[in-house]
Amino acid sequence: MKKFILVLLTLVPMLAMAAGPSIPLDAANNDLSDKESLKKGFKSYINYCLGCHQLQYQRYNRTFADLGISEEDGMANYMYTGEKVGDHITNTMPAKDAAKWFGSAPPDLTLEARFRKNGPDWIYTYLRSFYVDENRPFGVNNTVFKDVGMPHVLQNLQGVQTKVVTKEAVAANAEQGIDAEPEEYYLTPATGGTMTDEEYDVFVRDLTNFLEYVAEPNKLERESLGYKVIGFLFILLIFSYLLKKEYWKDVH
């Protein structure tokens, strides 16, 4: 047992190093009770994401019911390829071809907000952190996910950003004999997009809000039920204590 614990203690620093440097994330500040935000996020996902990324564990009719969308409205405005309302939200992209085009097949995003550490904040920051990198196949890179194979599909909305490394950071690395790119940098304001920075942030927040909902559709219900259970147990504790006093009063 002692050897097992020692092995675990030895592996912890190695795992931390393997995870790489932590990237500061911006708070998404999602609100799963905001149905209008979820509807906008759902619409954005259908228009910009579904062509590559499936939601294979989420059904259209469940989404319509949770977001307050009628089946008629859903079929007319959220379903473009003739699926049935009971179908899962999938696409027709061949996985083998996608792997050739992007280096690996685009992942399913149903559980993305739960898979990533600080998932909603990670997604929100990631979608706002693309920058120009002519050395990459699609001409962009990402500060949150370095050398990602995904193109910046929202570039026409956000515009383009440039990553700038400060001269001070370069000089500091040179003094220390470090060849790697400095971690200190900033992204220039986006230019050439159809949205302002504020409009794009709202757009991404709605999309992130929807992905957080998809990862756990009953989250609000679960949390509400949890409070009710805690309240019930507290009341039960009071009655149990009074009952205990009643049973033991003659003993004392």
C-alpha positions in Angstrom: 0.0 0.0 0.0 2.8 2.4 0.9 4.5 1.6 -2.4 1.3 2.4 -4.3 1.0 5.8 -2.5 4.6 6.6 -3.3 4.0 5.8 -7.0 1.0 8.1 -7.1 2.9 10.9 -5.4 5.6 10.5 -8.0 3.2 10.6 -10.9 1.3 13.7 -9.8 4.1 16.2 -10.8 4.6 14.3 -14.1 0.9 14.6 -14.9 0.9 18.3 -14.2 3.9 18.8 -16.5 2.1 16.7 -19.2 -0.9 18.9 -19.0 1.2 21.9 -20.1 1.0 25.5 -18.9 -2.4 26.7 -17.8 -4.1 29.3 -20.0 -6.1 32.1 -18.3 -9.7 31.7 -19.3 -12.4 34.3 -19.6 -15.6 33.7 -17.7 -18.5 32.8 -20.0 -21.1 33.8 -17.3 -23.7 31.5 -18.9 -27.4 31.4 -17.8 -29.1 28.1 -18.6 -32.4 29.6 -17.7 -32.2 32.2 -20.5 -34.2 30.4 -23.2 -33.7 33.2 -25.8 -29.9 32.8 -25.4 -30.1 29.1 -25.8 -32.3 29.4 -28.9 -29.8 31.8 -30.5 -26.9 29.5 -29.5 -28.8 26.5 -31.1 -29.4 28.4 -34.3 -25.7 29.4 -34.4 -24.6 25.8 -33.9 -26.8 24.6 -36.7 -25.5 27.3 -39.1 -21.8 27.3 -38.2 -20.9 24.0 -36.4 -23.1 21.1 -37.4 -21.5 20.7 -40.8 -18.4 19.3 -39.0 -19.4 18.6 -35.4 -22.2 16.3 -34.5 -24.3 16.2 -31.3 -24.9 12.5 -31.6 -26.2 12.0 -28.1 -28.8 14.8 -28.3 -32.2 14.6 -30.1 -33.9 17.4 -31.9 -37.3 16.9 -30.1 -35.6 16.9 -26.7 -33.9 20.2 -27.6 -37.1 21.7 -29.0 -39.0 20.8 -25.8 -36.4 22.1 -23.4 -35.9 25.4 -25.3 -39.6 26.1 -25.9 -39.5 25.6 -29.7 -42.6 24.0 -31.4 -41.9 21.1 -33.6 -43.3 23.1 -36.6 -40.9 26.0 -35.9 -38.1 23.5 -35.2 -38.5 21.7 -38.5 -38.8 24.9 -40.5 -35.9 26.8 -38.9 -33.5 24.3 -37.3 -33.6 21.2 -39.4 -32.4 21.6 -43.0 -31.7 18.1 -44.3 -35.0 16.3 -43.8 -34.3 14.5 -40.5 -37.2 13.4 -38.3 -37.8 15.3 -35.0 -36.9 12.2 -33.0 -33.5 11.8 -34.7 -30.1 12.7 -33.1 -28.4 15.9 -34.2 -25.9 14.4 -36.7 -24.3 15.3 -40.0 -23.3 13.4 -43.1 -19.6 14.2 -43.2 -17.5 11.0 -43.8 -15.2 10.5 -40.9 -12.3 9.1 -43.1 -12.5 12.1 -45.5 -12.7 14.5 -42.5 -9.6 13.0 -41.0 -7.7 13.6 -44.3 -9.0 17.2 -44.6 -8.3 18.3 -41.0 -5.7 15.8 -39.7 -8.3 14.1 -37.5 -12.1 13.7 -37.7 -13.9 16.7 -36.0 -15.0 15.5 -32.5 -18.6 15.2 -31.4 -19.4 18.1 -29.1 -22.3 16.8 -27.1 -20.2 16.5 -23.9 -17.5 19.0 -24.8 -18.6 21.4 -22.0 -18.2 18.6 -19.4 -15.1 17.0 -21.0 -13.0 20.2 -20.7 -11.8 21.5 -17.4 -13.9 24.7 -16.8 -15.6 23.6 -20.0 -17.9 26.6 -20.7 -15.1 29.1 -19.9 -12.7 27.0 -22.1 -15.1 27.0 -25.1 -15.9 30.7 -24.7 -12.2 31.7 -24.6 -11.2 29.3 -27.3 -13.7 30.7 -29.8 -12.4 34.2 -29.2 -8.7 33.3 -29.4 -7.9 32.5 -33.0 -5.1 34.6 -34.6 -3.3 34.7 -37.9 -0.5 32.1 -38.3 0.6 31.6 -41.9 2.5 28.5 -40.9 -0.7 26.6 -40.2 -2.7 24.8 -42.9 -5.7 27.1 -42.5 -3.7 30.2 -41.8 -4.8 30.5 -38.1 -3.7 29.2 -34.7 -5.3 29.4 -31.3 -3.8 30.5 -27.9 -6.0 28.1 -26.0 -5.5 25.1 -28.2 -2.1 25.4 -29.9 -1.8 24.1 -33.4 -5.4 23.1 -33.6 -6.5 21.6 -36.9 -9.8 23.6 -37.0 -10.2 26.6 -39.3 -11.6 29.8 -37.8 -15.2 29.2 -39.1 -16.4 32.4 -37.4 -13.7 34.6 -38.9 -16.2 36.4 -41.1 -18.1 37.4 -37.9 -15.1 38.2 -35.6 -12.5 39.3 -38.2 -8.8 38.5 -37.7 -6.5 39.0 -34.8 -2.7 39.1 -34.6 -0.7 37.6 -31.8 2.0 40.0 -30.6 4.8 39.0 -28.3 6.3 41.8 -26.3 10.0 42.7 -26.9 10.5 42.5 -23.1 9.4 38.9 -23.1 11.7 38.0 -26.0 14.6 39.7 -24.3 13.9 37.9 -21.0 13.9 34.5 -22.8 17.1 35.4 -24.6 18.8 36.2 -21.4 17.8 32.9 -19.9 18.8 31.0 -23.0 15.2 29.8 -23.8 14.5 29.1 -27.4 10.7 28.6 -27.0 8.2 31.4 -27.8 7.6 33.6 -24.7 4.3 33.0 -22.9 3.7 36.7 -22.5 1.7 38.0 -25.5 -1.5 39.8 -26.4 -3.9 39.7 -29.3 -4.7 42.8 -31.3 -8.3 43.9 -31.7 -10.1 41.9 -34.4 -10.5 43.7 -37.8 -12.5 42.9 -40.9 -15.5 41.1 -39.2 -19.1 41.9 -39.6 -19.6 42.1 -35.8 -18.2 44.5 -33.2 -16.2 42.9 -30.4 -19.2 43.3 -28.1 -21.6 41.7 -30.6 -19.2 38.8 -31.2 -18.8 38.2 -27.5 -22.5 37.9 -27.1 -22.7 35.6 -30.1 -20.0 33.3 -28.6 -21.6 33.4 -25.2 -25.0 32.2 -26.6 -23.2 29.4 -28.5 -21.3 28.4 -25.3 -24.6 28.6 -23.3 -26.2 26.1 -25.7 -23.2 23.7 -25.5 -23.3 23.8 -21.8 -27.0 22.9 -21.9 -26.4 20.0 -24.4 -23.7 18.5 -22.1 -26.3 18.1 -19.3 -29.9 19.0 -20.4 -31.4 18.3 -16.9 -28.8 20.4 -15.0 -31.2 23.0 -13.7 -33.7 20.3 -12.8 -31.0 18.3 -11.0 -29.9 21.4 -9.0 -33.5 22.3 -8.1 -34.1 18.7 -7.0 -30.9 18.8 -4.9 -32.1 21.8 -3.0 -35.4 20.2 -2.3 -33.8 17.0 -1.1 -31.5 19.0 1.3 -34.6 20.9 2.6 -36.4 17.6 3.1 -33.5 16.1 5.0 -33.2 19.2 7.2 -36.9 18.9 8.2 -36.5 15.2 8.7 -33.5 15.9 11.0 -35.7 18.2 13.2 -38.5 15.6 13.5 -35.9 12.8 14.1 -34.3 14.9 16.9 -37.7 15.6 18.5 -38.7 11.9 18.3 -35.4 10.9 19.9 -36.0 13.3 22.8 -39.5 11.8 23.2 -38.2 8.2 23.3 -35.4 9.0 25.7 -37.0 11.4 28.1 -38.0 8.7 30.5 -34.6 7.1 30.4 -33.0 10.3 31.7 
